[in-house]
Amino acid sequence: MNVHEIEQLPWTGEQFCLPWISVSKGSSYFVDDQGEAWTPIGQNDAISWPELAGLFRRRDLTAVERHLEWLVESGVTCLRLMLEYAQVRHRYIERPVGRFVPAMVQLWDDLFALCEKVGLRILLTPVDTFWTWLHWRHHPWNQANGGPCADPSRLLLCPATRGAIKDRLTFAVRRWGGSGALFAWDLWNEIHPAHAGDSADCFNDFIHDLSQHVQRLELALYGRSHPQTVSLFGPELTLKPHLDLRGPIFRHPDLDFATIHIYQSGTIDAPRDTIRPAVAMGAIVRESLAEIRDGRPFLDTEHGPIHSFKDRHRTLPEDFDDEYFRHMSWAHLASGGVGGGMRWPNRHPHVLTAGMRRVQRAMAAFLPSIDWTTFRPRNLNSEGKAEGYHLFACADDRQAIAWLLRKGECDRRGMLPQLAIGRPACLTLPVAEDGAWTLSLFDTRTGDRTCVQNAVAQNGMLEFRIEQVPGDIAVAAVRTGCSA
């Protein structure tokens, strides 16, 4: 089948059956179109990385299907993927511009079909801006290659390039937009002032134009639309405080949820221990939630040891990386983020470890303890207390989540020493009303519920004692009654 025939043969909604995802009207989280809570647990992947490489030219679809099934068994619900991963030249979705490559279209047809089959969803972004920038000399959008754009510093400013971006989105919407396997659109990966002549003045208009284009097309074709976001390399918020980056990312009226990529320098991007990255993650989630005015969901869609891996060419020891990953994930969830965040592997090979999959499975086991369809929490990392522990917490009037991570010295490798006998912890959380609460305690390594306790909030404070905390512990609290 030639490219023209492919373009004229979009998939129809009748081929798709997986429920669509939307932002819950009653919470800061997500639901499917049957009203059931849905939480993105997953990571970044790429069509040329080892676990999905069998898709290209249908080299080994069976292996890819087995892998996706294993992900679902591990609690994974979502993968973040780039429609074009431009690190290598034979993964361009268009070549030349406007002509969609049959092998790549077939790859995505197969991936969406497999995700529909196993029940996995995709957070899809149309452009890999990192490798597009670095490999601009080869990219089909480059004017030197017959494309519309003279220089990558004008990607957001050039009208002809804007048209090419919208044409790519149009193709994707028509072909795969009817699928519930599409969780949401990240309309532009890591929007950056460098794409606009070192300015952010065009960000709001650029986002509005792409958002309305996709939404109008989806409504016309399917009668509904997928959630939308735009991602940002988080350190830019600190590096470029003179630019308006926060408004477009956290409060743009066309976007449904907010996301940044959390790569704090010196703690998260090149970790020397597994504690400080978690503390940094909790602080960044708290700061991000404070920028949101309408209660929309917030989640990290990239994090990991990028500086250690990319610049220092070092893959973290597996057991250290597993603990770092677990601490980061729980700091994100308990601070009020949606799910555990989405790791960029930054390992060799470029895949998550088996230990990280166990972390995801454990978090998936915890999720049913909270009613995410009604949970609209405020961050309490600083308002709560847990002597001897770093506290990550969020709560609304009816529910609360807390994660306690023991303070103190790390071992010589930067990991949390394991105690034969856990220490007690006294946790205090401010609550809106007095009354009875039921507390479920969870082992974050296994996802097992280890204990259920009852407590009574008095004078606006919920206080309870946990007898054994080996190093960290997660708590789900639900209000069960009013005070007399």
FENCORPE-V650421 format. One record per pair of residues at least 12 apart in sequence whose C-alpha atoms are under 10 Angstrom apart, sorted by the first residue. I is the first residue (numbers start at 1). J is the second residue. Records with the same first field share a line. If there is no record, write none. Layout:
BEGIN
I->J / J
END
This chain:
BEGIN
1->102
2->100 / 101 / 102
3->99 / 100 / 101 / 102 / 103 / 105
4->99 / 100 / 102
5->102
6->100 / 101 / 102 / 105 / 106 / 175
7->99 / 100 / 102 / 105 / 171 / 174 / 175
8->171 / 174 / 175
9->174 / 175
10->171 / 172 / 173 / 174 / 175 / 176 / 177 / 178
11->109 / 173 / 174 / 175 / 176 / 177 / 178 / 179
12->174 / 175 / 176 / 177 / 178 / 179 / 221 / 222
13->174 / 175 / 176 / 177 / 178 / 179 / 180 / 221 / 222
14->178 / 179
15->113 / 116 / 178 / 179
16->112 / 113 / 116 / 117 / 176 / 177 / 178 / 179 / 180 / 181
17->116 / 117 / 119 / 178 / 179 / 180 / 181
18->32 / 33 / 115 / 116 / 117 / 118 / 119 / 120 / 121 / 178 / 179 / 180 / 181 / 182
19->31 / 32 / 33 / 34 / 35 / 36 / 116 / 119 / 179 / 180 / 181 / 182 / 183
20->32 / 33 / 34 / 121 / 178 / 179 / 180 / 181 / 182 / 183 / 184 / 224 / 225 / 226 / 227
21->33 / 34 / 35 / 36 / 37 / 38 / 39 / 121 / 180 / 181 / 182 / 183 / 184 / 225 / 226 / 227
22->35 / 37 / 38 / 183 / 184 / 225 / 226 / 227 / 228 / 256 / 257
23->37 / 38 / 226 / 227 / 256 / 257 / 296 / 297 / 373
24->36 / 37 / 38 / 296 / 297 / 372 / 373 / 374 / 375
25->296 / 373 / 374
26->295 / 372 / 373 / 374 / 375 / 376
27->295 / 296 / 297 / 371 / 372 / 373 / 374 / 375 / 376 / 377
28->257 / 294 / 295 / 296 / 297 / 298 / 336 / 337 / 338 / 372 / 373 / 374 / 375 / 376 / 377
29->257 / 295 / 296 / 297 / 298 / 299 / 336 / 337 / 338 / 339 / 371 / 372 / 373 / 374 / 375 / 376
30->227 / 257 / 296 / 297 / 338 / 372 / 373
31->372 / 373
32->180 / 183
33->180
35->373
36->371 / 372 / 373
37->367 / 368 / 370 / 371 / 372 / 373 / 374
38->77 / 338 / 339 / 367 / 372 / 373
39->76 / 77 / 78 / 338 / 339 / 340 / 364 / 367 / 372
40->75 / 76 / 77 / 78 / 79 / 80 / 120 / 121 / 122 / 123 / 183 / 299 / 301 / 338 / 339 / 340 / 341 / 342 / 364
41->72 / 74 / 75 / 76 / 77 / 78 / 79 / 121 / 329 / 338 / 339 / 340 / 341 / 342 / 360 / 361 / 363 / 364
42->71 / 72 / 74 / 75 / 76 / 77 / 78 / 79 / 80 / 120 / 121 / 122 / 301 / 339 / 340 / 341 / 342 / 343 / 352 / 357 / 360
43->76 / 77 / 78 / 79 / 80 / 81 / 123 / 301 / 302 / 303 / 340 / 341 / 342 / 343 / 344 / 345 / 351 / 352 / 360
44->78 / 79 / 80 / 81 / 82 / 122 / 123 / 301 / 302 / 303 / 341 / 342 / 343 / 344 / 345 / 351 / 352
45->79 / 80 / 81 / 82 / 85 / 342 / 343 / 344 / 345 / 350 / 351 / 352
46->79 / 80 / 81 / 82 / 83 / 84 / 85 / 344 / 350 / 351
47->81 / 82 / 83 / 84 / 85 / 91 / 104 / 107 / 108 / 111
48->84 / 85 / 86 / 87 / 88 / 90 / 91
49->85 / 349 / 350 / 351
50->64 / 349 / 350 / 351
51->63 / 64 / 65 / 66 / 67 / 68 / 349 / 350 / 351 / 352
52->64 / 65 / 67 / 68 / 107 / 111
53->107
54->107
55->103 / 104 / 106 / 107 / 108 / 109 / 110 / 111
56->90 / 91 / 103 / 104 / 105 / 106 / 107 / 108 / 110
57->102 / 103 / 104 / 106 / 107
58->103 / 106 / 107 / 110
61->107 / 110 / 111 / 114
62->114
64->110 / 111 / 114
65->110 / 111 / 114 / 115 / 117 / 118
66->114 / 118
68->111 / 114 / 115 / 117 / 118 / 119 / 120
69->114 / 115 / 117 / 118 / 119 / 120
70->118 / 357
71->118 / 120 / 357 / 360 / 361
72->115 / 118 / 119 / 120 / 361
73->118 / 357 / 361
74->354 / 356 / 357 / 358 / 359 / 360 / 361 / 362 / 363 / 364 / 365
75->357 / 358 / 359 / 360 / 361 / 362 / 363 / 364 / 365
76->119 / 120 / 121 / 357 / 360 / 361 / 363 / 364
77->115 / 118 / 119 / 120 / 121 / 122 / 181 / 183 / 360 / 364
78->115 / 119 / 120 / 121 / 122 / 123 / 181 / 182 / 183 / 342
79->115 / 120 / 121 / 122 / 123 / 124 / 182 / 183 / 301 / 342
80->121 / 122 / 123 / 124 / 125 / 183 / 184 / 185 / 186 / 301 / 302 / 342 / 343 / 344
81->122 / 123 / 124 / 125 / 126 / 127 / 128 / 186
82->122 / 123 / 124 / 125 / 126 / 127 / 128 / 129 / 186 / 188 / 189
83->104 / 105 / 108 / 124 / 125 / 126 / 127 / 128 / 168 / 169 / 172
84->104 / 125 / 126 / 127 / 128 / 129 / 131 / 132
85->126 / 127 / 128 / 129 / 130 / 131 / 132
86->127 / 128 / 129 / 130 / 131 / 132 / 133 / 134 / 135 / 136 / 138 / 139
87->128 / 130 / 131 / 132 / 134 / 135
88->131 / 135 / 138
89->135 / 138 / 139 / 140
90->103 / 104
91->103 / 104
92->104 / 127 / 139 / 140
93->105 / 107 / 108 / 126 / 127 / 140 / 168
94->139 / 140 / 141 / 168
95->139 / 140 / 141 / 145 / 146 / 147
96->139 / 140 / 141 / 142 / 145 / 146 / 147
97->139 / 140 / 141 / 142 / 145 / 146 / 147 / 148 / 161 / 164 / 167 / 168
98->140 / 141 / 147 / 164 / 165 / 167 / 168 / 171
99->140 / 168
100->168 / 171
105->172 / 175
108->172 / 175 / 176
109->175 / 176
111->181
112->176 / 179 / 180 / 181 / 182
113->176 / 179 / 181
114->181
115->179 / 180 / 181 / 182
116->179 / 180 / 181 / 182
117->181
118->181
119->180 / 181
120->180 / 181 / 182 / 183
121->179 / 180 / 181 / 182 / 183 / 184
122->180 / 181 / 182 / 183 / 184 / 185
123->181 / 182 / 183 / 184 / 185 / 186 / 187 / 227 / 228 / 229 / 301
124->172 / 182 / 183 / 184 / 185 / 186 / 187 / 188 / 189 / 228
125->169 / 184 / 185 / 186 / 187 / 188 / 189 / 190 / 229 / 230 / 231
126->165 / 166 / 168 / 169 / 172 / 185 / 186 / 187 / 188 / 189
127->165 / 168 / 169 / 186 / 187 / 188 / 189 / 190
128->188 / 189 / 190
129->152 / 155 / 188 / 189 / 190 / 191 / 192 / 195
130->189 / 190
132->152
133->151 / 152 / 153 / 155 / 194 / 195
134->152
136->151 / 152
137->151 / 152
141->155 / 160 / 161 / 164 / 165
142->155 / 161
147->160 / 161 / 164
148->160 / 161 / 162 / 163 / 164
149->161 / 162 / 164
151->195 / 197
152->194 / 195 / 196 / 197
153->192 / 193 / 194 / 195 / 196 / 197 / 198 / 199
154->193 / 194 / 195 / 196 / 197 / 198
155->192 / 194 / 195 / 196 / 197
156->188 / 191 / 192 / 193 / 194 / 195 / 196 / 197 / 200 / 202 / 203 / 205 / 206 / 207
157->195 / 196 / 197 / 202 / 203 / 206
158->196
162->206 / 209 / 210
163->210
165->187 / 188 / 210
166->209 / 210 / 211 / 213 / 214
167->213
169->185 / 187 / 210 / 213 / 214 / 217
170->213 / 214 / 217 / 218
172->214
173->185 / 214 / 215 / 217 / 218 / 221 / 222 / 225 / 226
174->217 / 218 / 221 / 222
177->214 / 217 / 218 / 221 / 222 / 225 / 226
178->218 / 221 / 222 / 223 / 224 / 225 / 226
179->222 / 226
180->226
182->226 / 227
183->226 / 227 / 228
184->225 / 226 / 227 / 228 / 229 / 256 / 257
185->211 / 214 / 225 / 226 / 227 / 228 / 229 / 230 / 255 / 256
186->211 / 227 / 228 / 229 / 230 / 231 / 255 / 257 / 258 / 259 / 301
187->206 / 207 / 210 / 211 / 214 / 228 / 229 / 230 / 231 / 255
188->206 / 207 / 210 / 229 / 230 / 231 / 232
189->229 / 230 / 231 / 232 / 233 / 260 / 261
190->230 / 231 / 232 / 233 / 234 / 236 / 259 / 260 / 261 / 302
191->203 / 206 / 207 / 230 / 231 / 232 / 233 / 245 / 248 / 249
192->231 / 232 / 233 / 236 / 245
193->236 / 240 / 243 / 245
198->243
199->242 / 243 / 244 / 245
200->242 / 243 / 244 / 245 / 248
201->243 / 244 / 245
202->248
203->244 / 245 / 247 / 248 / 249 / 252
204->244 / 245 / 247 / 248 / 249 / 252 / 253 / 254
205->248
206->248
207->229 / 230 / 248 / 249 / 252 / 253 / 254 / 255
208->248 / 252 / 253 / 254 / 255
209->254
210->254
211->227 / 228 / 229 / 230 / 254 / 255
212->254 / 255
214->226 / 228
215->227 / 228 / 254
226->256
227->254 / 255 / 256 / 257
228->254 / 255 / 256 / 257 / 258
229->249 / 250 / 252 / 254 / 255 / 256 / 257 / 258 / 259 / 260 / 298
230->248 / 249 / 250 / 252 / 255 / 256 / 257 / 258 / 259 / 260
231->248 / 249 / 250 / 258 / 259 / 260 / 261 / 300 / 301 / 302
232->245 / 246 / 248 / 249 / 258 / 259 / 260 / 261 / 262 / 300 / 301 / 302
233->259 / 260 / 261 / 262 / 263 / 264 / 301 / 302 / 303
234->259 / 260 / 261 / 262 / 263 / 264 / 284 / 288 / 300 / 302 / 303
235->260 / 261 / 262 / 263 / 264 / 265
236->260 / 261 / 263 / 264
237->260
238->264
246->288 / 291 / 292
247->291 / 292
249->288 / 291 / 292
250->288 / 289 / 290 / 291 / 292 / 293 / 294 / 296 / 297 / 298
251->291 / 292 / 293 / 294 / 296
252->292
253->294
255->296
256->296 / 297 / 298
257->292 / 295 / 296 / 297 / 298 / 299
258->288 / 289 / 291 / 292 / 296 / 297 / 298 / 299 / 300 / 301
259->285 / 288 / 297 / 298 / 299 / 300 / 301 / 302 / 337 / 341
260->284 / 285 / 288 / 298 / 299 / 300 / 301 / 302 / 303
261->299 / 300 / 301 / 302 / 303 / 304 / 341 / 342 / 343 / 344
262->280 / 281 / 284 / 285 / 299 / 300 / 301 / 302 / 303 / 304 / 341 / 342 / 343
263->277 / 280 / 281 / 284 / 300 / 302 / 303 / 304 / 305 / 306 / 307
264->277 / 280 / 281 / 284 / 303 / 304 / 305 / 306 / 307
265->277 / 280 / 305 / 306 / 307
266->305 / 307 / 308
267->279 / 280 / 281 / 305
268->280 / 281 / 303 / 304 / 305 / 306 / 307 / 308 / 324 / 328
269->303 / 304 / 305 / 306 / 307 / 308 / 309 / 310
270->304 / 305 / 306 / 307 / 308 / 309 / 311 / 312 / 314 / 316
271->304 / 305 / 306 / 307 / 308 / 316 / 320 / 321 / 324 / 414
272->308 / 316 / 320 / 324 / 410 / 413 / 414 / 415
273->320 / 321 / 323 / 324 / 409 / 410 / 411 / 412 / 413 / 414 / 415 / 416
274->320 / 321 / 322 / 323 / 324 / 325 / 326 / 327 / 328 / 410 / 413 / 414 / 415 / 416
275->323 / 324 / 327 / 328 / 390 / 405 / 406 / 407 / 408 / 409 / 410 / 414 / 415 / 416
276->324 / 327 / 328 / 414
277->304 / 305 / 324 / 325 / 327 / 328 / 331
278->324 / 325 / 326 / 327 / 328 / 329 / 330 / 331 / 332 / 390 / 392 / 405
279->327 / 328 / 331 / 332 / 381 / 390 / 391 / 392 / 405
280->328 / 331 / 332
281->300 / 303 / 327 / 328 / 329 / 330 / 331 / 332 / 333 / 335 / 337 / 341 / 392
282->328 / 329 / 330 / 331 / 332 / 333 / 334 / 335 / 336 / 337 / 379 / 381 / 390 / 391 / 392 / 393
283->331 / 332 / 335 / 379 / 381 / 382 / 392
284->300 / 332 / 335
285->298 / 299 / 300 / 331 / 332 / 333 / 334 / 335 / 336 / 337 / 379 / 381
286->332 / 335 / 336 / 337 / 378 / 379 / 380 / 381 / 382 / 392 / 393 / 394
287->379
288->300 / 336 / 337
289->335 / 336 / 337 / 377 / 378 / 379
290->378 / 379
295->376 / 377 / 378
296->376
297->336 / 337 / 338 / 376
298->332 / 336 / 337 / 338 / 339 / 341
299->332 / 333 / 336 / 337 / 338 / 339 / 340 / 341 / 342
300->329 / 332 / 337 / 338 / 339 / 340 / 341 / 342 / 343
301->340 / 341 / 342 / 343 / 344
302->341 / 342 / 343 / 344 / 345
303->325 / 328 / 329 / 341 / 342 / 343 / 344 / 345 / 346
304->321 / 324 / 325 / 328 / 341 / 342 / 343 / 344 / 345 / 346 / 347
305->321 / 324 / 325 / 343 / 344 / 345 / 346 / 347
306->344 / 345 / 346 / 347
307->346
308->346 / 347
309->345 / 346 / 347 / 348
310->346 / 347
313->346 / 347 / 348
314->346 / 347 / 348
315->345 / 346 / 347 / 348 / 349 / 350
316->346 / 347 / 348
317->347 / 413
318->347 / 352 / 353 / 354 / 355 / 356
319->353 / 355 / 356 / 415
320->413 / 414 / 415 / 416
321->347 / 352 / 353 / 355 / 356 / 415
322->352 / 353 / 354 / 355 / 356 / 357 / 358 / 359
323->355 / 356 / 359 / 415 / 416 / 445
324->356 / 414 / 415 / 416
325->340 / 341 / 343 / 352 / 355 / 356 / 359 / 360
326->340 / 355 / 356 / 357 / 358 / 359 / 360 / 362 / 363 / 444 / 445
327->340 / 359 / 403 / 405 / 444 / 472
328->340 / 341 / 343
329->341 / 342 / 343 / 356 / 359 / 360 / 363
330->359 / 363 / 392 / 402 / 403 / 404 / 405 / 444 / 472 / 473 / 474
331->381 / 390 / 391 / 392 / 393 / 402 / 403 / 404 / 405
332->392 / 393 / 403
333->363 / 367 / 392 / 393 / 394 / 401 / 402 / 403
334->379 / 380 / 381 / 391 / 392 / 393 / 394 / 395 / 400 / 401 / 402 / 403 / 404 / 474 / 475 / 476
335->377 / 378 / 379 / 380 / 381 / 391 / 392 / 393 / 394 / 395 / 401 / 402 / 403
336->375 / 376 / 377 / 378 / 379 / 380 / 381 / 392 / 393 / 394 / 395 / 400 / 401 / 402
337->377 / 379 / 394
338->372
339->360 / 363 / 364 / 367
340->359 / 360 / 363 / 364
343->356
355->445
356->445
358->444 / 445 / 446 / 447
359->444 / 445 / 446 / 447
360->444 / 445 / 446 / 447
361->444 / 445 / 446 / 447
362->442 / 443 / 444 / 445 / 446 / 447 / 448
363->442 / 443 / 444 / 445 / 446 / 447 / 448 / 474
364->447
365->442 / 444 / 446 / 447 / 448 / 449
366->440 / 441 / 442 / 443 / 444 / 446 / 447 / 448 / 449 / 474 / 475 / 476
367->447 / 476
368->476
369->399 / 401 / 439 / 440 / 442 / 449 / 475 / 476 / 477 / 478
370->398 / 399 / 400 / 401 / 476 / 477 / 478
371->398 / 399 / 478
372->399
374->396 / 398 / 399
375->394 / 395 / 396 / 397 / 398 / 399 / 400
376->394 / 395 / 396 / 397 / 398 / 399 / 400
377->393 / 394 / 395 / 396 / 397 / 398 / 399 / 400 / 401
378->393 / 394 / 395 / 396 / 397 / 400
379->392 / 393 / 394 / 395 / 396 / 400 / 401
380->392 / 393 / 394 / 395 / 396 / 400 / 401 / 402 / 429 / 430 / 431
381->393 / 394 / 402 / 403 / 429
382->429
383->428 / 429 / 430
384->402 / 427 / 428 / 429 / 430 / 431 / 461 / 462 / 463
385->404 / 426 / 427 / 428 / 429 / 430 / 463
386->403 / 404 / 405 / 406 / 425 / 426 / 427 / 428 / 429 / 463 / 465
387->404 / 406 / 407 / 424 / 425 / 426 / 427 / 428
388->404 / 405 / 406 / 407 / 408 / 423 / 424 / 425 / 426
389->403 / 404 / 405 / 406 / 407 / 408 / 425 / 426 / 427 / 469 / 471 / 472
390->403 / 404 / 405 / 406 / 407 / 408 / 472
391->403 / 404 / 405 / 406 / 407 / 427 / 428 / 472
392->404 / 405 / 474
393->429 / 474 / 475 / 476
394->429 / 430
395->429 / 430 / 431 / 432 / 476 / 477 / 478
396->430 / 431 / 432 / 478 / 479
397->431 / 432 / 433 / 434 / 478 / 479
398->431 / 432 / 433 / 437 / 477 / 478 / 479 / 480 / 481
399->431 / 437 / 438 / 439 / 476 / 477 / 478 / 479 / 480
400->429 / 431 / 437 / 439 / 475 / 476 / 477 / 478 / 479
401->429 / 439 / 440 / 474 / 475 / 476 / 477 / 478
402->427 / 429 / 441 / 473 / 474 / 475 / 476 / 477
403->441 / 442 / 444 / 472 / 473 / 474 / 475 / 476
404->425 / 427 / 469 / 471 / 472 / 473 / 474 / 475
405->469 / 470 / 471 / 472 / 473 / 474
406->423 / 425 / 469 / 470 / 471 / 472 / 473
407->471 / 472
416->471 / 472
417->470 / 471
418->470 / 471
419->469 / 470 / 471
420->470
421->468 / 469 / 470 / 471
422->466 / 467 / 468 / 469 / 470 / 471 / 472
423->466 / 467 / 468 / 469 / 470 / 471 / 472
424->465 / 466 / 467 / 468 / 469 / 470
425->464 / 465 / 466 / 467 / 468 / 469 / 473
426->463 / 464 / 465 / 466 / 467
427->462 / 463 / 464 / 465 / 466
428->457 / 461 / 462 / 463 / 464 / 465
429->457 / 460 / 461 / 462 / 463 / 464
430->457 / 458 / 459 / 460 / 461 / 462 / 463
431->457 / 458 / 459 / 460 / 461 / 462 / 479
432->457 / 459 / 460 / 461 / 462
433->457 / 458 / 459 / 460 / 461 / 462 / 479 / 482 / 483
434->456 / 457 / 458 / 459 / 460 / 461 / 462 / 479 / 481 / 482 / 483 / 484
435->455 / 456 / 457 / 458 / 459 / 460 / 461 / 462 / 479 / 480 / 481 / 482 / 483 / 484
436->454 / 455 / 456 / 457 / 458 / 462 / 478 / 479 / 480 / 481 / 482 / 483 / 484
437->453 / 454 / 455 / 456 / 457 / 462 / 477 / 478 / 479 / 480 / 481 / 482
438->452 / 453 / 454 / 455 / 456 / 476 / 477 / 478 / 479 / 480 / 481
439->451 / 452 / 453 / 454 / 455 / 464 / 475 / 476 / 477 / 478 / 479
440->452 / 453 / 454 / 474 / 475 / 476 / 477 / 478
441->453 / 466 / 469 / 473 / 474 / 475 / 476 / 477
442->472 / 473 / 474 / 475 / 476
443->469 / 470 / 471 / 472 / 473 / 474 / 475
444->472 / 473 / 474 / 475
445->472 / 473
447->474
449->474 / 475 / 476
450->473
451->466 / 475
452->475 / 476 / 477
453->465 / 466 / 477
454->477 / 478 / 479 / 480
455->477 / 479 / 480
456->479 / 480 / 481 / 482 / 483
457->479 / 482 / 483
458->483
462->477
END
